Amino acid sequence: MKRIIVAAVFVLGCAASFSTSTAFAEPAKFDKTAIGPFDDYCDGYGMPGAKGQGYVSVLKLSTGVAPKTNDMLLDGIVTYDKAEATDAYIGQINMITASSFNGLIGSIWGYDLATAEEIRNNTQKPMFTLKQYDGSPLPVYDVAPLLKAGQALFGTEKARRFPPAPGGQIICANKSAVSYRPATGRPNPDKGEAYGVWAYLSISLAKDRTKAASLFIEDAGTWTKNDNEADMVKFLKEHQKNVAKTTIDCGKNQSVLYDRTYLGYAFVMMKPGEAGTALTVAPYVTLARKALPGGDFAVLEKMSLKEWEKSMGF
């Protein structure tokens, strides 16, 4: 809503009064169109050649492991690179870290566009529900359908579809954890050693997305207690509620309420002598031109993920 006010003007010390009026514009219509300059590649938001003001958030959780060498910095590069290439393919990009919101001109792939069937048909049940600061419920769902949708868009390393452009400047909400497990003996956390690495990703959808942003929460860390995967999984399942509660705390700080949260985690238990990375990431992209059925961005809002894949011939 836009207010236009004409104020008094002073000339030579005397007030020359004008009438004050207020004009009200129509509610803003946000341009979520996000079409990149490439036929076969998505591009980073804000890059030249895009059509429309919008962007699309795509969700990804992955891990990567490699044999430990005598240079942990290089090991971190290799395992991070593997995590980028695993599952939904986002390899070869220049990742630019951003804060973690999907706002007024943003869409979420698999939710707003090419909607995952479980979400479209409302067949998912919440994993658990928490109370927000005003007492209203915040149901928390498995993020798996959105991760599946991201892989459907980008493809995999061996079967690429519309991945981010190689060498592209891609803004991403992201965090990661890197560690290594010694070839013998127990890991020493003081030396950066661990049995495993893990990462969480959640997206919480604002109740009123015309006035508030939806919130990403990323978390990542290491597992140092033992090499029992069941114990690690138990910890990760319990820690989900702490991640979801962070959304509620941030919402209270900003006076924002959320309709629902999609949350999940990825982890890997490293073998002795391995280094590992856990990566949680949500690229902000404009879509490849060939990813638009008939060249129409708006039609994606009406399609399910399976309908989109069928229209693409996948």
Backbone bond lengths (Angstrom), bond angles and torsions (degrees), N, CA, C in turn:
res aa  C-N    CA-C-N  psi(-1)  N-CA   C-N-CA  omega(-1)  CA-C   N-CA-C  phi
1 M - - - 1.451 - - 1.515 108.82 -
2 K 1.315 118.68 129.12 1.453 123.12 -173.15 1.523 109.70 -112.01
3 R 1.342 116.62 128.49 1.458 121.49 178.21 1.519 108.84 -109.45
4 I 1.344 116.94 131.45 1.455 122.36 178.79 1.513 108.16 -116.76
5 I 1.318 116.46 118.24 1.464 120.82 -175.84 1.524 108.80 -122.06
6 V 1.332 117.19 128.37 1.452 122.46 174.65 1.517 107.64 -98.47
7 A 1.335 118.00 119.10 1.466 122.19 -173.57 1.519 110.79 -96.65
8 A 1.336 115.70 168.69 1.459 121.37 176.78 1.518 110.73 -68.71
9 V 1.365 117.15 145.15 1.446 123.08 179.00 1.520 108.29 -116.11
10 F 1.344 117.53 134.66 1.449 121.76 -179.03 1.523 109.88 -102.23
11 V 1.303 118.05 126.54 1.457 123.32 179.19 1.522 108.84 -123.03
12 L 1.344 117.42 122.47 1.456 123.11 178.79 1.522 111.55 51.71
13 G 1.334 114.62 40.34 1.452 120.04 174.50 1.513 114.33 82.21
14 C 1.312 117.85 -3.84 1.462 120.30 179.49 1.513 110.54 -110.96
15 A 1.276 117.86 142.40 1.455 121.82 -178.50 1.512 110.34 -81.44
16 A 1.320 115.70 124.71 1.466 121.03 172.70 1.513 107.18 -102.28
17 S 1.293 118.77 107.55 1.458 122.48 -171.01 1.515 112.00 -85.75
18 F 1.319 115.17 138.04 1.459 122.03 174.26 1.517 107.02 -121.63
19 S 1.281 117.26 155.35 1.460 120.13 177.05 1.515 109.61 -69.70
20 T 1.305 116.62 143.74 1.459 123.16 179.14 1.513 109.37 -100.48
21 S 1.335 116.04 130.58 1.465 119.27 -179.71 1.512 109.54 -134.51
22 T 1.282 116.54 155.79 1.459 122.39 178.88 1.519 108.41 -126.25
23 A 1.364 114.99 127.85 1.465 120.00 177.81 1.510 109.05 -112.88
24 F 1.297 117.68 138.49 1.451 121.94 -177.70 1.523 109.69 -111.81
25 A 1.340 114.85 124.85 1.460 120.25 179.55 1.523 109.85 -88.97
26 E 1.306 115.98 165.09 1.461 120.77 174.01 1.522 109.78 -65.51
27 P 1.328 118.64 151.78 1.469 120.47 177.33 1.523 110.80 -54.46
28 A 1.318 114.23 141.39 1.464 119.70 -177.09 1.526 110.68 -62.91
29 K 1.326 115.72 139.78 1.456 121.70 174.00 1.525 107.43 -108.32
30 F 1.295 115.25 116.52 1.451 120.03 -173.05 1.529 110.50 -82.96
31 D 1.313 115.67 130.68 1.461 121.83 179.25 1.524 109.06 -84.87
32 K 1.322 115.86 104.21 1.460 120.62 179.90 1.527 112.38 -96.11
33 T 1.322 117.10 3.11 1.465 120.59 178.82 1.522 109.96 -58.20
34 A 1.311 116.71 129.64 1.470 121.35 -175.85 1.528 108.79 -141.47
35 I 1.324 115.84 82.30 1.463 121.93 -178.78 1.523 108.46 -114.08
36 G 1.312 117.01 122.01 1.452 121.66 -177.75 1.522 112.83 -81.70
37 P 1.334 117.30 177.50 1.465 121.37 -177.18 1.520 114.28 -85.57
38 F 1.347 118.06 -7.67 1.461 121.24 -174.76 1.524 111.45 -105.07
39 D 1.323 115.95 146.84 1.458 120.80 176.49 1.521 112.33 -70.84
40 D 1.324 117.16 -44.58 1.466 122.00 -168.55 1.519 114.37 -109.53
41 Y 1.327 117.27 -2.45 1.461 120.16 -177.07 1.525 110.46 -128.99
42 C 1.330 114.97 141.88 1.451 119.48 165.37 1.528 108.24 -74.02
43 D 1.319 116.59 159.05 1.457 120.12 179.45 1.520 109.28 -130.00
44 G 1.320 116.09 166.37 1.450 120.27 179.31 1.517 112.39 -73.57
45 Y 1.329 116.24 144.43 1.456 121.07 177.10 1.528 109.91 -60.78
46 G 1.339 116.23 138.22 1.450 121.24 177.78 1.508 114.69 88.56
47 M 1.327 117.51 -1.06 1.453 121.03 179.24 1.537 110.31 -82.11
48 P 1.342 118.04 155.66 1.466 120.99 -177.04 1.529 112.57 -62.83
49 G 1.327 115.66 151.40 1.458 121.37 172.68 1.502 115.77 90.94
50 A 1.331 118.03 -0.69 1.465 120.09 -179.03 1.515 111.08 -77.18
51 K 1.334 115.24 151.95 1.457 122.03 174.70 1.516 108.37 -108.52
52 G 1.318 116.61 124.39 1.459 121.07 -177.82 1.508 111.46 97.11
53 Q 1.323 115.33 160.73 1.461 121.25 -178.42 1.521 113.29 -91.63
54 G 1.328 117.75 -10.00 1.453 120.62 -168.15 1.512 115.59 -86.24
55 Y 1.321 114.02 177.67 1.461 122.76 175.33 1.523 109.21 -144.98
56 V 1.319 115.27 162.99 1.462 122.11 -179.42 1.516 108.96 -124.54
57 S 1.318 117.24 127.13 1.463 122.18 175.62 1.526 109.14 -91.53
58 V 1.335 115.19 132.50 1.463 122.15 179.25 1.525 107.35 -122.68
59 L 1.334 117.42 134.56 1.458 121.04 -172.57 1.520 111.79 -101.00
60 K 1.352 115.29 142.11 1.467 120.86 -178.80 1.530 109.91 -151.11
61 L 1.328 116.02 138.08 1.467 124.92 172.71 1.523 107.83 -133.66
62 S 1.332 117.63 125.82 1.465 118.86 -177.61 1.527 110.64 -154.00
63 T 1.326 114.62 164.66 1.464 121.56 175.04 1.523 109.68 -131.53
64 G 1.321 115.27 161.56 1.462 120.86 176.14 1.513 110.16 -147.47
65 V 1.322 117.22 139.91 1.465 121.82 177.88 1.527 109.55 -130.74
66 A 1.331 114.84 156.08 1.462 121.46 177.98 1.519 108.33 -157.93
67 P 1.345 118.29 157.50 1.459 120.08 177.11 1.528 111.53 -59.07
68 K 1.319 116.77 137.57 1.464 122.50 178.89 1.523 109.70 -71.43
69 T 1.337 115.94 134.73 1.461 121.14 174.14 1.527 108.69 -110.57
70 N 1.337 117.01 -163.79 1.462 119.88 177.85 1.526 112.41 -91.38
71 D 1.342 116.92 12.90 1.468 120.84 -179.13 1.525 108.54 -136.64
72 M 1.336 115.51 98.21 1.457 120.19 -175.04 1.531 111.92 -68.06
73 L 1.320 117.59 -28.63 1.458 118.96 177.32 1.522 110.82 -61.85
74 L 1.333 116.01 -44.93 1.468 119.90 177.94 1.523 110.92 -68.10
75 D 1.332 116.90 -36.72 1.466 120.03 177.35 1.523 110.72 -61.17
76 G 1.341 115.84 -38.65 1.457 119.50 178.25 1.518 112.13 -64.36
77 I 1.340 116.29 -37.43 1.460 120.30 177.69 1.528 110.60 -63.87
78 V 1.331 116.16 -45.83 1.463 120.61 -177.00 1.527 111.27 -65.44
79 T 1.334 117.00 -44.65 1.468 119.40 -177.15 1.525 111.72 -72.69
80 Y 1.330 117.89 -33.93 1.461 120.99 174.52 1.525 109.79 -63.88
81 D 1.340 115.00 -43.29 1.465 120.79 177.94 1.523 111.07 -60.40
82 K 1.331 116.39 -39.92 1.466 120.05 177.80 1.520 111.20 -64.95
83 A 1.332 116.41 -40.10 1.460 119.67 178.93 1.529 110.97 -64.29
84 E 1.333 117.38 -38.57 1.460 120.62 177.06 1.532 111.20 -62.74
85 A 1.333 115.85 -36.48 1.464 120.48 -175.54 1.527 113.07 -84.34
86 T 1.334 117.95 -17.20 1.465 122.06 -177.73 1.530 110.41 -82.95
87 D 1.330 116.46 147.32 1.474 122.62 -179.99 1.534 108.66 62.04
88 A 1.335 118.41 -130.78 1.468 120.23 178.64 1.528 108.79 -63.41
89 Y 1.321 116.96 122.25 1.464 121.00 -170.11 1.529 111.92 -80.61
90 I 1.342 116.31 117.18 1.466 121.34 174.14 1.531 109.64 -129.70
91 G 1.330 116.01 34.28 1.458 120.44 -178.66 1.516 112.86 -69.77
92 Q 1.330 115.58 161.07 1.463 124.73 172.39 1.525 113.87 65.34
93 I 1.320 118.13 26.44 1.462 119.18 -179.69 1.528 110.70 -106.66
94 N 1.318 115.80 156.31 1.457 122.73 168.86 1.523 107.03 -91.36
95 M 1.321 116.93 98.50 1.451 121.92 -174.42 1.521 109.99 -79.86
96 I 1.328 115.76 123.05 1.462 122.82 178.20 1.525 107.64 -107.57
97 T 1.315 117.22 117.57 1.461 120.92 -175.42 1.521 111.14 -77.22
98 A 1.323 115.73 131.51 1.465 122.29 178.24 1.521 108.67 -126.52
99 S 1.327 115.57 164.31 1.449 120.27 170.40 1.524 108.48 -67.93
100 S 1.296 117.15 176.16 1.458 119.51 -155.83 1.518 114.51 -117.79
101 F 1.326 116.28 69.05 1.458 119.91 178.73 1.520 110.85 -135.29
102 N 1.327 115.58 145.79 1.460 122.51 168.79 1.522 105.91 -110.80
103 G 1.334 116.38 114.14 1.450 119.54 -167.29 1.510 116.29 -105.10
104 L 1.323 115.70 -151.77 1.458 123.09 -168.91 1.523 112.99 -64.55
105 I 1.327 117.77 -29.93 1.471 120.35 179.95 1.530 110.86 -106.98
106 G 1.330 116.65 16.57 1.459 120.84 -178.71 1.513 113.29 -101.28
107 S 1.326 115.67 148.77 1.467 123.30 171.34 1.519 108.37 -122.96
108 I 1.317 116.16 159.33 1.467 121.91 178.43 1.519 108.14 -116.31
109 W 1.330 115.82 120.61 1.462 120.88 179.99 1.528 109.47 -67.83
110 G 1.317 115.65 128.66 1.466 121.00 -177.51 1.509 113.06 96.21
111 Y 1.327 116.45 -14.12 1.475 120.46 177.11 1.531 110.39 -118.05
112 D 1.329 117.02 -59.75 1.465 120.81 177.52 1.519 112.03 -84.01
113 L 1.317 116.27 -35.24 1.464 122.84 -176.49 1.522 108.41 -120.67
114 A 1.338 117.33 138.22 1.468 121.08 -178.98 1.532 109.69 46.05
115 T 1.307 115.74 61.43 1.465 122.41 -171.01 1.522 112.31 -64.49
116 A 1.320 116.40 129.73 1.463 121.55 177.01 1.524 109.80 -58.62
117 E 1.322 116.50 140.03 1.469 121.15 -174.56 1.527 112.51 -57.14
118 E 1.330 117.63 -41.05 1.469 119.88 -178.81 1.523 111.41 -60.82
119 I 1.331 115.65 -34.52 1.463 120.28 179.82 1.522 110.39 -79.32
120 R 1.316 115.91 -43.78 1.474 120.10 -179.39 1.518 111.12 -62.69
121 N 1.323 117.35 -40.57 1.462 121.29 -177.48 1.520 113.04 -89.37
122 N 1.330 116.36 -2.05 1.467 122.18 179.04 1.529 112.16 55.28
123 T 1.328 115.54 42.58 1.465 119.81 -179.74 1.530 112.81 -95.58
124 Q 1.317 117.78 -8.92 1.458 120.67 177.61 1.523 111.18 -74.97
125 K 1.308 116.21 141.75 1.454 121.96 171.82 1.526 108.58 -105.94
126 P 1.338 118.34 143.99 1.459 119.91 179.10 1.530 111.34 -61.70
127 M 1.324 116.54 144.40 1.462 121.14 172.78 1.520 110.09 -71.19
128 F 1.337 116.14 -36.23 1.461 122.80 175.31 1.525 107.10 -167.03
129 T 1.328 115.49 170.21 1.466 121.41 -179.51 1.526 109.11 -132.60
130 L 1.323 116.48 136.26 1.457 122.35 176.45 1.521 109.58 -117.00
131 K 1.333 116.25 162.31 1.456 121.23 176.43 1.524 109.51 -94.64
132 Q 1.338 115.09 135.14 1.455 119.77 174.80 1.522 109.67 -84.03
133 Y 1.329 115.57 176.29 1.466 119.94 -172.10 1.524 113.12 -62.98
134 D 1.351 117.60 -21.95 1.465 119.98 177.86 1.524 112.36 -95.45
135 G 1.329 116.13 4.08 1.457 120.94 -179.93 1.513 114.84 93.25
136 S 1.330 117.98 -8.78 1.462 120.94 -179.92 1.525 110.21 -75.08
137 P 1.345 117.75 153.69 1.465 120.62 -175.79 1.530 111.94 -79.24
138 L 1.317 115.79 147.80 1.461 122.95 171.59 1.521 107.35 -122.04
139 P 1.343 118.03 97.28 1.461 119.78 177.37 1.528 110.17 -73.02
140 V 1.328 115.68 138.96 1.468 121.82 -177.27 1.526 108.31 -116.43
141 Y 1.338 115.89 119.49 1.462 122.79 -176.55 1.524 110.81 -108.92
142 D 1.324 114.49 158.68 1.459 121.15 174.97 1.527 109.18 -65.26
143 V 1.334 116.82 133.18 1.457 121.81 -177.99 1.529 112.74 -79.09
144 A 1.330 117.24 -4.69 1.468 121.83 -173.36 1.536 114.08 -49.01
145 P 1.348 120.23 -43.91 1.470 118.28 -179.86 1.523 113.56 -60.61
146 L 1.318 118.04 -34.09 1.458 121.03 178.98 1.522 111.53 -74.48
147 L 1.328 116.52 -33.85 1.471 119.49 175.23 1.528 110.19 -66.84
148 K 1.327 116.03 -41.10 1.466 121.18 177.51 1.526 110.23 -61.80
149 A 1.321 116.22 -39.68 1.463 120.42 179.62 1.528 110.94 -65.63
150 G 1.320 117.07 -39.21 1.453 120.60 177.58 1.513 112.33 -62.09
151 Q 1.324 116.29 -41.28 1.458 120.35 177.72 1.522 110.78 -67.73
152 A 1.335 116.99 -34.58 1.466 120.25 177.97 1.528 111.22 -63.92
153 L 1.327 117.01 -35.34 1.461 120.73 179.98 1.529 111.55 -76.14
154 F 1.323 117.06 -54.67 1.466 121.10 -174.22 1.526 112.70 -79.35
155 G 1.347 116.58 -26.61 1.456 120.03 -171.79 1.516 110.79 78.90
156 T 1.325 115.56 -171.32 1.461 121.75 179.26 1.520 109.54 -112.98
157 E 1.321 116.27 175.07 1.463 120.25 -179.34 1.528 110.90 -59.83
158 K 1.320 116.99 -37.93 1.466 121.11 -178.78 1.519 113.09 -86.30
159 A 1.321 117.32 -20.49 1.474 120.78 -178.32 1.523 108.09 -138.26
160 R 1.323 116.28 77.22 1.464 121.73 -175.40 1.525 111.01 -78.14
161 R 1.319 115.19 142.68 1.465 121.66 179.07 1.535 110.12 -112.54
162 F 1.341 116.55 -84.31 1.466 120.80 178.25 1.526 109.36 -128.45
163 P 1.322 117.92 64.22 1.469 120.28 -176.71 1.525 111.06 -72.74
164 P 1.314 117.12 167.22 1.464 118.94 172.56 1.530 110.36 -58.80
165 A 1.331 116.43 146.41 1.457 121.59 -176.11 1.526 110.93 -60.18
166 P 1.334 118.23 131.28 1.466 120.59 177.42 1.532 110.90 -54.50
167 G 1.313 115.93 129.30 1.454 121.23 -178.04 1.512 114.50 77.69
168 G 1.343 117.06 5.77 1.456 120.83 -178.81 1.518 112.51 -69.16
169 Q 1.321 115.08 155.55 1.465 121.86 174.68 1.530 106.72 -92.23
170 I 1.322 116.21 103.52 1.467 120.57 -170.45 1.522 109.99 -115.94
171 I 1.329 116.19 113.35 1.464 120.73 174.94 1.522 108.64 -70.86
172 C 1.335 117.05 133.87 1.468 121.39 -177.55 1.527 110.53 -141.85
173 A 1.315 116.02 138.94 1.455 120.43 161.10 1.526 105.73 -78.54
174 N 1.317 118.71 124.63 1.461 118.53 -174.36 1.521 112.75 -160.02
175 K 1.318 114.17 153.95 1.462 123.23 168.60 1.528 107.13 -150.19
176 S 1.312 116.62 160.63 1.464 119.89 179.19 1.527 109.77 -153.39
177 A 1.315 115.18 160.71 1.461 122.23 173.53 1.524 107.97 -131.01
178 V 1.337 116.96 136.90 1.463 122.04 179.12 1.522 108.96 -130.37
179 S 1.313 116.15 140.41 1.457 120.71 179.19 1.525 108.46 -159.04
180 Y 1.333 116.13 -178.74 1.465 119.92 175.40 1.520 109.71 -147.35
181 R 1.308 114.75 155.67 1.460 121.95 178.57 1.518 108.21 -109.74
182 P 1.330 117.72 125.31 1.469 119.08 -178.93 1.522 111.98 -62.34
183 A 1.304 116.03 155.44 1.462 120.68 -177.98 1.521 111.61 -64.78
184 T 1.327 116.92 -30.12 1.468 121.47 178.94 1.524 108.99 -138.34
185 G 1.313 115.57 153.14 1.453 120.73 174.94 1.520 113.66 79.17
186 R 1.336 114.68 178.69 1.457 122.06 -179.68 1.529 110.19 -79.19
187 P 1.314 116.69 144.46 1.467 119.65 174.33 1.527 111.53 -64.32
188 N 1.329 115.88 143.87 1.461 122.17 176.81 1.527 108.30 -107.65
189 P 1.345 118.23 105.87 1.465 120.24 -177.57 1.522 112.81 -57.52
190 D 1.330 117.93 -30.18 1.459 120.81 -179.65 1.526 111.95 -65.74
191 K 1.317 116.83 -19.32 1.463 121.73 177.86 1.534 111.87 -101.91
192 G 1.327 115.94 9.13 1.463 119.62 -179.16 1.507 113.80 81.80
193 E 1.336 117.19 15.84 1.462 121.35 -178.40 1.530 110.58 -92.54
194 A 1.331 116.15 153.64 1.463 120.80 179.76 1.521 109.42 -161.17
195 Y 1.329 114.90 167.37 1.466 120.58 173.49 1.528 111.05 -83.37
196 G 1.314 115.91 -34.57 1.459 118.69 -175.77 1.522 112.05 -153.12
197 V 1.324 115.73 170.11 1.464 122.71 176.12 1.522 108.58 -130.35
198 W 1.335 116.11 152.77 1.453 120.73 -177.12 1.527 110.36 -146.81
199 A 1.349 115.37 161.81 1.461 121.39 177.50 1.523 109.95 -153.73
200 Y 1.336 116.18 145.90 1.469 123.80 176.69 1.522 109.87 -116.84
201 L 1.329 114.91 152.30 1.459 121.49 170.89 1.523 108.26 -141.81
202 S 1.329 116.07 132.65 1.463 119.87 173.69 1.525 109.32 -137.90
203 I 1.320 115.60 151.13 1.452 122.90 171.54 1.524 106.81 -129.14
204 S 1.331 115.84 125.44 1.462 121.94 179.12 1.515 108.34 -111.90
205 L 1.322 116.24 123.69 1.456 122.13 -173.66 1.523 110.22 -88.24
206 A 1.328 116.14 122.46 1.458 121.11 178.97 1.528 110.52 -60.08
207 K 1.317 116.68 143.11 1.467 120.03 178.47 1.525 110.99 -63.07
208 D 1.318 117.00 -38.09 1.468 121.17 176.92 1.522 107.75 -119.32
209 R 1.328 116.08 96.70 1.462 120.66 -175.03 1.523 112.35 -81.28
210 T 1.337 117.68 0.93 1.466 120.25 172.77 1.525 111.28 -89.15
211 K 1.337 116.67 -9.32 1.464 120.26 -177.92 1.529 113.45 -128.29
212 A 1.312 117.21 -14.21 1.463 119.98 -176.73 1.524 110.01 -139.15
213 A 1.307 115.23 157.03 1.458 121.62 179.22 1.527 110.47 -90.45
214 S 1.317 115.61 148.82 1.458 120.83 169.69 1.525 107.87 -80.93
215 L 1.321 116.04 149.45 1.466 121.14 -167.12 1.522 112.58 -114.72
216 F 1.326 115.70 126.97 1.460 121.50 168.67 1.527 109.29 -89.68
217 I 1.316 115.83 139.73 1.466 121.91 167.74 1.521 107.18 -122.80
218 E 1.335 116.75 127.57 1.463 121.66 174.85 1.528 108.24 -119.29
219 D 1.305 115.87 141.57 1.459 121.83 177.41 1.522 107.67 -142.80
220 A 1.313 117.04 146.32 1.467 120.56 -179.52 1.521 108.97 -154.07
221 G 1.324 115.74 149.14 1.460 119.08 -179.09 1.519 112.14 -170.39
222 T 1.329 115.02 -168.21 1.461 121.97 -176.81 1.525 110.58 -121.72
223 W 1.316 114.92 155.90 1.474 122.54 176.51 1.523 107.72 -110.69
224 T 1.341 116.02 119.24 1.469 120.32 -172.70 1.522 114.02 -121.80
225 K 1.330 118.60 -0.47 1.470 120.28 -172.42 1.517 113.45 -75.06
226 N 1.337 117.41 -50.11 1.469 121.04 -176.62 1.519 108.88 -164.29
227 D 1.337 115.77 179.85 1.470 119.68 179.38 1.521 112.13 -102.30
228 N 1.327 115.94 25.69 1.464 121.87 177.56 1.537 108.12 -91.82
229 E 1.329 116.91 108.46 1.459 120.99 -176.02 1.518 111.80 -62.52
230 A 1.326 117.58 -33.09 1.461 120.65 -179.89 1.530 110.83 -62.77
231 D 1.321 117.48 -38.03 1.463 120.91 177.28 1.528 110.82 -66.09
232 M 1.310 115.82 -40.23 1.463 119.98 179.07 1.525 110.73 -63.98
233 V 1.313 117.26 -44.41 1.458 121.63 179.70 1.531 110.58 -63.83
234 K 1.327 116.89 -39.41 1.466 120.63 178.15 1.526 109.88 -60.04
235 F 1.337 116.64 -44.94 1.459 120.42 177.65 1.530 110.93 -60.81
236 L 1.325 116.85 -45.47 1.460 120.67 -177.12 1.523 112.08 -63.56
237 K 1.334 117.11 -39.25 1.467 120.39 178.01 1.525 110.96 -65.01
238 E 1.333 116.09 -40.38 1.464 119.50 179.32 1.523 111.35 -69.69
239 H 1.319 116.64 -36.79 1.473 121.49 -176.89 1.530 111.83 -70.09
240 Q 1.332 117.36 -17.55 1.470 120.49 178.10 1.521 111.88 -53.57
241 K 1.322 116.94 -39.67 1.462 120.31 -177.47 1.520 111.50 -68.06
242 N 1.340 117.05 -32.48 1.465 119.65 176.06 1.528 110.51 -66.40
243 V 1.338 115.94 -40.02 1.469 120.07 178.38 1.524 109.82 -63.79
244 A 1.339 116.58 -45.40 1.461 120.26 -179.87 1.527 111.27 -65.27
245 K 1.317 117.24 -37.18 1.475 120.40 179.66 1.524 110.76 -64.40
246 T 1.329 117.45 -30.23 1.457 120.35 177.26 1.525 110.69 -59.77
247 T 1.334 116.36 -38.28 1.460 120.51 175.37 1.519 110.78 -58.53
248 I 1.318 116.77 -45.95 1.460 120.92 -179.29 1.522 110.86 -63.13
249 D 1.331 117.04 -42.79 1.468 120.66 179.51 1.530 111.14 -63.64
250 C 1.337 116.68 -42.72 1.465 119.74 178.10 1.520 110.74 -66.37
251 G 1.335 116.67 -37.93 1.451 119.91 176.92 1.520 112.32 -61.89
252 K 1.326 116.74 -40.09 1.461 120.80 177.41 1.518 110.26 -63.06
253 N 1.334 116.73 -41.72 1.469 120.18 179.11 1.525 111.96 -58.39
254 Q 1.342 116.18 -35.15 1.465 121.50 -174.39 1.535 113.21 -104.92
255 S 1.340 116.92 2.49 1.475 121.91 -175.59 1.526 110.76 56.94
256 V 1.333 115.77 46.90 1.463 122.60 179.62 1.528 108.66 -120.81
257 L 1.318 116.08 135.48 1.459 122.21 175.12 1.523 109.02 -109.62
258 Y 1.326 115.14 151.02 1.461 120.47 -176.03 1.521 110.74 -118.55
259 D 1.318 114.11 146.46 1.464 120.90 -179.00 1.521 111.36 -81.03
260 R 1.345 116.37 -40.00 1.464 121.77 -177.37 1.519 109.62 -165.87
261 T 1.323 115.25 162.48 1.465 122.32 177.25 1.518 109.16 -127.31
262 Y 1.331 116.37 139.62 1.464 122.97 169.27 1.524 107.10 -112.03
263 L 1.332 116.14 126.08 1.457 120.73 -170.25 1.524 110.77 -141.05
264 G 1.331 116.25 144.28 1.462 120.78 175.11 1.510 111.01 -163.59
265 Y 1.333 115.85 175.28 1.461 120.63 -179.19 1.520 109.87 -143.83
266 A 1.326 114.20 159.73 1.467 122.34 173.55 1.523 107.59 -131.28
267 F 1.331 116.74 148.76 1.466 119.85 -179.72 1.514 109.41 -153.06
268 V 1.315 115.45 163.21 1.457 121.28 172.07 1.522 108.57 -146.63
269 M 1.326 115.70 134.63 1.458 122.37 172.46 1.521 106.63 -94.01
270 M 1.322 116.91 114.43 1.455 120.79 -175.41 1.525 111.41 -77.04
271 K 1.309 115.45 148.88 1.453 120.49 173.24 1.527 109.34 -82.34
272 P 1.329 117.98 158.88 1.468 119.11 176.77 1.529 111.07 -54.37
273 G 1.348 115.60 132.10 1.457 119.99 179.83 1.521 114.17 85.38
274 E 1.340 117.60 12.92 1.463 120.97 178.93 1.523 111.51 -112.73
275 A 1.325 115.54 150.66 1.465 123.45 168.77 1.522 108.11 -106.54
276 G 1.319 116.49 153.01 1.459 119.20 -177.90 1.515 113.01 -147.95
277 T 1.331 115.62 153.34 1.459 123.09 175.37 1.515 108.91 -131.55
278 A 1.324 116.73 138.64 1.460 123.25 169.88 1.519 107.33 -113.81
279 L 1.328 116.76 129.53 1.462 122.44 -172.77 1.520 110.76 -124.43
280 T 1.322 116.58 128.84 1.456 122.84 171.62 1.517 107.19 -118.35
281 V 1.343 116.96 126.07 1.458 119.41 -169.82 1.519 111.09 -154.46
282 A 1.327 115.11 143.48 1.466 121.71 175.54 1.525 107.89 -135.74
283 P 1.337 117.85 97.12 1.462 120.59 178.41 1.533 111.63 -68.00
284 Y 1.324 116.17 144.72 1.462 123.59 171.99 1.529 106.72 -101.58
285 V 1.338 117.13 111.20 1.462 119.91 -171.28 1.524 111.94 -128.60
286 T 1.337 114.16 163.86 1.457 122.43 161.48 1.524 106.34 -104.84
287 L 1.321 117.32 147.25 1.456 121.32 -169.51 1.526 112.56 -83.40
288 A 1.335 114.77 148.00 1.462 120.62 172.40 1.521 109.55 -60.76
289 R 1.332 116.50 143.59 1.460 120.02 -177.60 1.517 112.72 -60.85
290 K 1.332 116.62 -38.00 1.460 119.69 -179.02 1.530 112.37 -74.15
291 A 1.331 118.05 -9.64 1.464 120.87 176.69 1.520 112.06 -81.82
292 L 1.341 117.18 -4.03 1.459 121.92 -178.77 1.516 109.39 -99.98
293 P 1.320 119.14 112.93 1.461 121.04 179.14 1.529 111.19 -57.68
294 G 1.317 116.70 118.33 1.452 120.62 -178.20 1.511 113.56 65.98
295 G 1.349 116.82 16.77 1.457 120.40 -178.41 1.508 114.47 74.03
296 D 1.336 117.38 11.82 1.464 122.76 -173.60 1.523 110.22 -104.30
297 F 1.329 117.33 113.39 1.467 121.34 178.23 1.527 110.80 -68.40
298 A 1.337 116.89 -42.91 1.466 120.86 -173.81 1.518 112.73 -62.23
299 V 1.338 117.67 -28.90 1.464 119.53 -177.48 1.523 111.30 -65.29
300 L 1.325 117.92 -23.07 1.463 121.19 178.92 1.522 112.01 -63.34
301 E 1.336 116.74 -26.06 1.461 120.44 179.39 1.526 111.84 -69.94
302 K 1.329 117.06 -18.21 1.464 121.24 -177.59 1.524 112.83 -103.84
303 M 1.325 117.34 -4.53 1.463 121.41 -173.83 1.523 112.04 -100.76
304 S 1.325 115.53 147.81 1.457 120.18 168.64 1.522 108.30 -84.78
305 L 1.306 115.86 167.45 1.461 120.32 179.81 1.526 110.59 -62.09
306 K 1.336 116.78 -42.74 1.467 119.92 179.47 1.529 111.26 -64.91
307 E 1.319 116.87 -39.06 1.476 120.05 176.88 1.514 110.62 -63.22
308 W 1.330 115.94 -41.37 1.474 118.68 178.63 1.528 110.40 -63.99
309 E 1.332 117.29 -45.66 1.471 119.60 -179.16 1.528 110.48 -61.53
310 K 1.330 116.81 -39.62 1.459 120.05 178.60 1.524 110.77 -64.26
311 S 1.331 116.58 -41.34 1.469 120.08 179.83 1.524 111.63 -66.09
312 M 1.338 116.74 -25.35 1.470 121.68 178.63 1.543 111.97 -85.43
313 G 1.335 115.93 -11.25 1.468 119.65 -177.93 1.503 113.88 79.92
314 F 1.342 117.36 22.67 1.465 120.85 179.01 1.521 110.56 -85.86
